[in-house]
Amino acid sequence: MRGGIDERTPVKVYISVDMEGIAGVATLDQVVRGGHGYDRACLLMTDEANAAVRGAFDGGATEVVVSDSHGTMDNLLHERLDPRARLVFGRPRGFCMAEGLTEEHDLALFVGYHAPAGARGVLAHTFSSHFLGVRVNGEDASETSVNALFAATRGVPVGLVTGDDVICHLAEAMLPGVVTAPVKVAHGYSAANTLAPSVARDLVQTRARDAVRRAGTMRLAPVPDSLRLELDMPNLLAAEMASAIPGTVRIGDRTIARDIASADELLGLVTVGFTLAHVALLERSVLVVGH
């Protein structure tokens, strides 16, 4: 045995990689396709993902799956990705940032994650900047908390969360025993004090290795007996459209809610919700231009 892992037993690791929590990334121009900083951010994201992959294999992983989990979900530079890892990319996909995470995995690592909507973190949002707020059972939800809940329903603990200091603190409070790697300190919505990318990669690799070595001792995120999702939509039209989803009720001018049967359904409604929000915003812009 080594740190709770029997070296003879296959260890399958799932890595979900976002962009906003990557070292050296802090501005909207970097995280939106077409911005002059986007190509550089893709390189930083790929190199930090590789650091997590190296760390996972250093820690005893025998298989690693990487999920490109930012925006259009095709940001990672495939030819630069560690060839030992397989890649899940592209959208739409049923389980969003957690696509490809199954009961066969022993541990999940969340790399480049960020604070939730309403928090004082770098580029803070929850699944979409179109949502003004996302709550599960009345509590502000983050992508970390929702994806950790989904992982727990598959029997998979979250061993590592990397990103700014805000999401790392939230992860430590929510997931006892989780390893974190704060690669930058939030100085505002689009401002940060960041480690040099090379230093951040060394930190992520080390922390990923440590997390995988402790995989056998990691605890699952708590799974509530019941789930209620609330989404604060960006405008009245978006809320009206979303309230037409069967089982969904409108509880405020811009807020819709629904009792959810499972984490699978929760991710599905989030995906439909931000798609409708996007359509509503486009419709609004057409109406304004037409007027």
C-alpha positions as CSV (number, residue, x, y, z in Angstrom):
1,M,0.0,0.0,0.0
2,R,1.1,3.6,-0.7
3,G,-1.0,6.4,0.9
4,G,-4.1,4.4,0.8
5,I,-3.6,3.1,-2.8
6,D,-2.6,-0.5,-3.6
7,E,0.0,-0.2,-6.4
8,R,-1.5,-3.4,-7.9
9,T,-4.9,-1.9,-8.3
10,P,-5.8,0.3,-11.3
11,V,-6.4,3.9,-10.3
12,K,-8.6,5.9,-12.7
13,V,-8.6,9.7,-12.4
14,Y,-11.0,12.2,-14.0
15,I,-9.7,15.8,-14.5
16,S,-12.2,18.6,-15.3
17,V,-10.3,21.7,-16.5
18,D,-11.8,25.2,-16.6
19,M,-10.0,28.4,-17.7
20,E,-10.9,31.2,-15.3
21,G,-8.9,29.7,-12.4
22,I,-5.7,29.1,-14.4
23,A,-2.6,31.0,-13.4
24,G,-2.0,34.1,-15.6
25,V,-5.7,34.4,-16.5
26,A,-7.9,37.2,-15.1
27,T,-9.6,39.2,-17.9
28,L,-12.6,38.7,-20.1
29,D,-10.5,39.2,-23.1
30,Q,-8.6,36.0,-22.2
31,V,-11.5,33.7,-21.6
32,V,-13.8,34.6,-24.6
33,R,-13.0,33.2,-28.0
34,G,-11.9,36.0,-30.3
35,G,-10.3,38.1,-27.6
36,H,-6.6,38.9,-28.2
37,G,-5.6,37.1,-25.1
38,Y,-7.6,34.0,-25.8
39,D,-4.9,32.0,-27.6
40,R,-2.4,32.6,-24.9
41,A,-5.0,31.6,-22.3
42,C,-5.6,28.3,-24.1
43,L,-1.8,27.6,-23.9
44,L,-1.8,28.3,-20.2
45,M,-4.8,26.1,-19.7
46,T,-3.3,23.3,-21.6
47,D,0.0,23.4,-19.8
48,E,-1.7,23.5,-16.4
49,A,-3.9,20.6,-17.4
50,N,-0.7,18.7,-18.3
51,A,0.7,19.5,-14.8
52,A,-2.3,17.9,-13.2
53,V,-2.0,14.8,-15.5
54,R,1.7,14.4,-14.6
55,G,0.9,14.7,-11.0
56,A,-1.9,12.1,-11.3
57,F,0.4,9.6,-12.9
58,D,3.2,10.5,-10.3
59,G,0.6,9.7,-7.6
60,G,-0.2,6.2,-9.0
61,A,-2.9,6.8,-11.6
62,T,-3.1,4.2,-14.3
63,E,-5.7,6.0,-16.4
64,V,-6.5,9.7,-16.8
65,V,-9.4,11.3,-18.6
66,V,-9.3,15.1,-19.1
67,S,-12.6,17.0,-19.7
68,D,-12.3,20.4,-21.5
69,S,-14.9,22.2,-19.4
70,H,-14.6,25.9,-20.4
71,G,-17.1,27.8,-22.6
72,T,-17.3,26.0,-26.0
73,M,-15.4,23.1,-24.4
74,D,-12.8,22.9,-27.2
75,N,-10.1,25.1,-25.8
76,L,-7.3,22.7,-24.9
77,L,-4.5,22.4,-27.5
78,H,-4.8,18.7,-28.4
79,E,-1.3,18.3,-29.8
80,R,0.2,19.6,-26.6
81,L,-1.8,17.5,-24.2
82,D,0.0,14.7,-22.4
83,P,-0.4,11.7,-24.7
84,R,-1.1,9.4,-21.7
85,A,-4.5,11.1,-21.2
86,R,-7.7,10.8,-23.1
87,L,-9.7,13.9,-23.8
88,V,-13.4,14.7,-23.7
89,F,-14.3,17.9,-25.5
90,G,-17.0,19.7,-27.4
91,R,-20.6,20.5,-26.7
92,P,-23.5,20.2,-26.2
93,R,-23.1,17.3,-23.8
94,G,-25.5,15.9,-21.2
95,F,-23.4,16.4,-18.1
96,C,-21.7,19.6,-19.0
97,M,-18.4,20.0,-17.1
98,A,-18.7,16.5,-15.7
99,E,-19.2,14.7,-19.0
100,G,-17.3,11.4,-19.0
101,L,-17.2,11.0,-15.2
102,T,-18.4,7.6,-14.3
103,E,-18.5,5.0,-11.4
104,E,-15.3,3.6,-12.8
105,H,-13.3,6.5,-11.7
106,D,-11.5,6.6,-8.3
107,L,-11.0,10.3,-8.0
108,A,-11.9,13.6,-9.6
109,L,-9.6,16.6,-9.9
110,F,-11.0,20.1,-10.7
111,V,-8.4,22.3,-12.3
112,G,-8.7,26.0,-13.1
113,Y,-12.0,26.4,-11.2
114,H,-13.4,29.7,-10.0
115,A,-15.7,31.3,-7.4
116,P,-19.5,31.2,-7.8
117,A,-21.8,34.0,-9.0
118,G,-21.9,36.8,-6.5
119,A,-18.6,35.9,-4.8
120,R,-15.6,38.2,-4.9
121,G,-13.5,35.9,-7.1
122,V,-11.7,36.3,-10.4
123,L,-14.3,36.0,-13.2
124,A,-16.8,34.6,-10.7
125,H,-19.9,33.0,-12.1
126,T,-21.8,29.7,-12.0
127,F,-21.9,27.7,-15.2
128,S,-22.8,30.8,-17.3
129,S,-22.3,34.6,-16.9
130,H,-25.9,34.8,-18.0
131,F,-27.0,33.5,-14.6
132,L,-27.2,36.3,-12.0
133,G,-27.3,33.6,-9.3
134,V,-27.6,29.9,-8.8
135,R,-28.8,28.2,-5.6
136,V,-29.2,24.6,-4.5
137,N,-31.4,24.1,-1.5
138,G,-31.2,27.8,-0.8
139,E,-27.4,28.0,-0.7
140,D,-25.3,29.7,-3.3
141,A,-23.9,27.1,-5.6
142,S,-20.6,26.9,-7.5
143,E,-19.5,24.7,-10.3
144,T,-17.3,23.0,-7.7
145,S,-20.2,22.2,-5.4
146,V,-22.5,21.0,-8.2
147,N,-19.9,18.9,-10.0
148,A,-18.7,17.5,-6.6
149,L,-22.4,16.5,-5.9
150,F,-22.6,14.8,-9.3
151,A,-19.3,13.0,-8.7
152,A,-20.6,11.8,-5.3
153,T,-23.6,10.2,-6.9
154,R,-21.1,8.1,-8.9
155,G,-19.2,7.2,-5.8
156,V,-16.3,9.4,-6.8
157,P,-14.7,11.9,-4.3
158,V,-13.1,15.2,-5.4
159,G,-9.4,15.1,-4.4
160,L,-8.1,18.4,-5.7
161,V,-9.5,21.9,-6.5
162,T,-7.2,24.6,-8.1
163,G,-8.0,28.2,-8.8
164,D,-7.9,31.5,-7.0
165,D,-7.9,31.9,-3.2
166,V,-11.6,32.3,-3.0
167,I,-12.7,29.0,-4.6
168,C,-9.9,27.2,-2.7
169,H,-11.2,28.5,0.6
170,L,-14.8,27.6,-0.4
171,A,-13.7,24.1,-1.5
172,E,-11.9,23.4,1.8
173,A,-15.0,24.4,3.8
174,M,-17.3,22.3,1.6
175,L,-15.1,19.2,1.0
176,P,-13.2,18.2,4.2
177,G,-9.8,16.7,3.3
178,V,-9.7,18.1,-0.2
179,V,-6.3,19.2,-1.5
180,T,-6.2,22.7,-3.0
181,A,-3.8,24.7,-5.1
182,P,-4.4,28.5,-5.0
183,V,-2.5,29.7,-8.0
184,K,-3.6,33.3,-7.7
185,V,-5.2,35.8,-5.3
186,A,-8.3,37.6,-6.4
187,H,-8.0,41.4,-6.5
188,G,-11.3,42.0,-8.2
189,Y,-13.6,40.5,-10.9
190,S,-11.0,40.8,-13.6
191,A,-7.8,41.4,-11.6
192,A,-5.5,39.0,-9.7
193,N,-2.1,38.6,-8.1
194,T,-0.9,35.4,-9.8
195,L,1.9,33.0,-9.5
196,A,4.2,32.7,-12.5
197,P,2.7,30.0,-14.7
198,S,5.8,27.7,-14.3
199,V,5.5,28.0,-10.5
200,A,1.8,27.3,-10.6
201,R,2.3,24.2,-12.7
202,D,4.8,22.9,-10.2
203,L,2.3,23.5,-7.4
204,V,-0.6,21.8,-9.3
205,Q,1.6,18.8,-10.2
206,T,2.6,18.3,-6.6
207,R,-0.9,18.8,-5.2
208,A,-2.4,16.4,-7.8
209,R,0.2,13.8,-6.9
210,D,-0.6,14.2,-3.2
211,A,-4.4,14.0,-3.9
212,V,-4.1,10.8,-5.9
213,R,-1.9,9.2,-3.3
214,R,-4.6,9.8,-0.8
215,A,-7.5,8.7,-3.1
216,G,-8.4,5.8,-0.8
217,T,-9.0,8.2,2.1
218,M,-10.9,10.9,0.3
219,R,-14.5,11.5,1.3
220,L,-17.5,11.9,-0.9
221,A,-19.3,15.3,-1.1
222,P,-22.6,15.1,0.9
223,V,-25.7,14.2,-1.2
224,P,-28.9,15.8,0.2
225,D,-32.1,13.8,0.3
226,S,-33.8,16.3,-1.8
227,L,-32.7,19.0,-4.2
228,R,-34.2,22.4,-5.2
229,L,-32.6,24.5,-7.9
230,E,-33.1,28.2,-8.3
231,L,-31.8,30.2,-11.2
232,D,-31.7,34.0,-11.4
233,M,-32.1,34.7,-15.1
234,P,-30.6,37.7,-16.9
235,N,-33.9,39.3,-17.9
236,L,-37.7,38.9,-17.8
237,L,-37.9,37.1,-21.2
238,A,-35.4,34.5,-20.1
239,A,-37.3,33.8,-16.9
240,E,-40.6,33.6,-18.9
241,M,-39.0,31.1,-21.3
242,A,-37.5,28.9,-18.6
243,S,-40.8,28.8,-16.6
244,A,-42.3,26.9,-19.5
245,I,-40.1,23.9,-18.6
246,P,-42.4,21.3,-17.1
247,G,-42.1,21.3,-13.3
248,T,-40.5,24.7,-13.1
249,V,-42.1,27.6,-11.3
250,R,-41.4,31.3,-11.5
251,I,-40.8,32.6,-8.0
252,G,-39.7,36.1,-8.9
253,D,-39.5,38.5,-11.8
254,R,-36.3,36.9,-13.0
255,T,-36.1,33.8,-10.9
256,I,-37.3,30.3,-11.6
257,A,-37.2,27.2,-9.4
258,R,-37.7,23.5,-9.7
259,D,-37.5,20.5,-7.3
260,I,-34.9,18.1,-8.8
261,A,-34.9,14.4,-8.6
262,S,-31.1,13.8,-9.1
263,A,-27.8,15.5,-9.8
264,D,-28.2,14.3,-13.4
265,E,-31.4,16.3,-13.7
266,L,-29.8,19.3,-12.0
267,L,-27.0,19.5,-14.6
268,G,-29.5,19.0,-17.3
269,L,-31.7,21.9,-16.1
270,V,-28.7,24.1,-15.7
271,T,-27.6,23.4,-19.3
272,V,-31.1,24.1,-20.7
273,G,-31.4,27.2,-18.5
274,F,-28.2,28.9,-19.8
275,T,-29.1,28.0,-23.3
276,L,-32.5,29.7,-22.9
277,A,-30.8,32.7,-21.3
278,H,-28.5,33.0,-24.2
279,V,-31.5,32.9,-26.7
280,A,-33.4,35.5,-24.7
281,L,-30.4,37.9,-24.6
282,L,-30.0,37.5,-28.4
283,E,-33.7,38.1,-28.9
284,R,-33.5,41.2,-26.7
285,S,-30.6,42.6,-28.6
286,V,-32.5,42.1,-31.9
287,L,-35.5,44.0,-30.5
288,V,-33.4,46.8,-29.3
289,V,-31.6,47.2,-32.6
290,G,-34.9,47.0,-34.5
291,H,-36.5,49.7,-32.3
